[in-house]
Amino acid sequence: MQIKEIFDKKKLVFSFEIFPPKATSSIDTIYKTLEALSDLRPDFISVTYGAGGGSNQNKTTEITSIIKNKYNIESVAHLTCISSTKNEINEVLKGLKQEGIENILALRGDIPLDEEIKGDFKHASDLVKYVKDNGNFDLAGTCYPEGHMDSKNLEEDVKNLKYKIEAGVTHLITQLFYDNNEFYNFMNLVKKYNINVPIEAGIMPLTNKKQIYRIAELSGSKIPDKYRKIVDKFEHDPDALLDAGIAYATEQIIDLISNGVDGIHLYTMNNPYVARKTHNNIIKLVHSINRDL
Ligand code: FAD
């Protein structure tokens, strides 16, 4: 099923994101994660795509296929384009089609710092256009409630969303954020620029201090004081920190749902405990919103 049909049917979509194991790890590790996640029946699971080429990229196709064909859960394959030629993208599209994958999250990818860019694409919108012309996939795109680092400011970044929507993206997934006010401010701009596709809020429960500060640095997401205090208080007790992180994410999600968000995309970090606990905390709310449909 194409993801746009799920958004047509449901007021609130709930999805997971996972990543393939490192090239040095066995693919079996992800099978255990999937086995543990599959009975939660999210609306879809998306699988990230390594920007650097090689076997990690084949794993994305393999894992999206298992999610769809073994567990009967709709899957979305992430696909980056900044270092890819059209021929390389054609190969990936061929593989996805063979496995019956119908959904792609089209991404530019991070610009490599120390190598020349040899690809045929400049922006995610170029990839969206190309895939639209070369296959029957439903296409999603990304957006950044606090602005993408390459943009002059948030307003310019929001205006640029028009390009990928005009090229054919049917819904957007946000970068993670820890302060819902950043998301609401972003949504006001989205309205101002008449962006009308559904937008899923990306939420990542914190799992450890080092990871959270690294991700915040990479993504540019601000860490609110309230959050910082939790991290500082429990950094030496990983189990307590994990549960505090899940509680914080739950509070964020309840607030987002109460304010009418179109969907919640949970960055699971391949951690079934995090996914299950967060899921259990909010699933009755998700059902309540969708009940009358
Ligand atoms: P774009 O949409 O191309 O935007 C990049 C910049 O260009 C922005 O500043 C934007 O305002 C501007 N821009 C966009 N279109 C145009 C245009 N037509 N003309 C002028 N300016 C334009 N990375 C991976 O390597 N693998 C993954 O699996 C992955 N998954 C992700 C999932 C989510 C939900 C998110 C939020 C990010 C993910 N990323 C992933 C990271 C992503 O690749 C980086 O953030 C990257 O730097 C930007 O990709 P993009 O598709 O958002 O870029």
Residues whose N, C-alpha, C, O or C-beta is under 5 A from the ligand:
A	BS01	FAD	T48 Y49 G50 A51 H78 T80 A106 L107 R108 G109 D110 K122 H123 A124 S125 T142 C143 H148 D150 S151 E156 D157 N160 Y163 I173 T174 Q175
